Amino acid sequence: MAYEELEKQANELREGYKEHGTKPYISPAVVRRLPRYYRYLRELLTQGITRISSSELSARMNVTASQIRQDLNCFGGFGQQGYGYNVHYLFTCISEILGVGAGFHAIIIGAGDLGRALVHLSMFEKRGVDILGMFDADPGMAGIEIAGVTIYPLHELEQFCAQNQVDIAVLTLPKEDVPAVAERLVKCGVKGLWNYMGVELDYSRDDIVIENVHLGDSLMILNYEICRKMQEKHKAGQEVPEDEE
């Protein structure tokens, strides 16, 4: 299939999402893997690689080729026998599915160390999310700009949301304040909460999406893997070959 035809299909896919407002159902397990495909495909594009086979992508991602084919077939057959995958087309499709071009706007609640670190990241811009502002309960921080983003007093949250399209709120405030602020954000019509503070938020509503991020969990998994490897190394050192006994 010619590149022009693939580009046409990508445009049709994009326009179809805009027109109907729906995207194909994808299992949660596959959705969790799509951002990784997105990252690797973006890297391929920066390297000037225009096509890649499932086996080549498998070697880069350390995922089986069959898993890759199975994942990508969940939302359309993008590969071609003897050609592989068109990197630009696949990247465009996954970007659309992940909402990279949806034009979401976000605010960060909490201008402490974590909030300040996040606002400096290019992660938001690269994924199509525009940071409109930061909020903090300390009135002394109002008006300060960090990475070009203004800090507003927390008591102005409702007024700001009424005057601006706020789709996502990133929660980096003290954990004891999270539930109350989250409820305020839901009432403001914010569509998604990205919660970093270790408090499990769960709203049984169709109009809000919550992503609870537990950095400590990731650290503990790292600790476990280090301990496991150390134990394996220690055990291997204690084993004496039979011919040496």
Stockholm file with secondary structure:
# STOCKHOLM 1.0

chainA/1-245         MAYEELEKQANELREGYKEHGTKPYISPAVVRRLPRYYRYLRELLTQGITRISSSELSARMNVTASQIRQDLNCFGGFGQQGYGYNVHYLFTCISEILGVGAGFHAIIIGAGDLGRALVHLSMFEKRGVDILGMFDADPGMAGIEIAGVTIYPLHELEQFCAQNQVDIAVLTLPKEDVPAVAERLVKCGVKGLWNYMGVELDYSRDDIVIENVHLGDSLMILNYEICRKMQEKHKAGQEVPEDEE
#=GR chainA/1-245 SS CCHHHHHHHHHHHHHHHHHHCCCCCCCHHHHHHHHHHHHHHHHHHHTTCCEECHHHHHHHHTSCHHHHHHHHHTTCCCEETTTEEEHHHHHHHHHHHTTTTSCEEEEEECCSHHHHHHHTCTHHHHTTEEEEEEEESCGGGTTCEETTEEEEEGGGHHHHHHHSCCCEEEECSCGGGHHHHHHHHHHTTCCEEEECSSCCCCCCCTTCEEEECCHHHHHHHHHHHHHHHHHHHHHHHHCCCGGGC
#=GC SS_cons         CCHHHHHHHHHHHHHHHHHHCCCCCCCHHHHHHHHHHHHHHHHHHHTTCCEECHHHHHHHHTSCHHHHHHHHHTTCCCEETTTEEEHHHHHHHHHHHTTTTSCEEEEEECCSHHHHHHHTCTHHHHTTEEEEEEEESCGGGTTCEETTEEEEEGGGHHHHHHHSCCCEEEECSCGGGHHHHHHHHHHTTCCEEEECSSCCCCCCCTTCEEEECCHHHHHHHHHHHHHHHHHHHHHHHHCCCGGGC
//
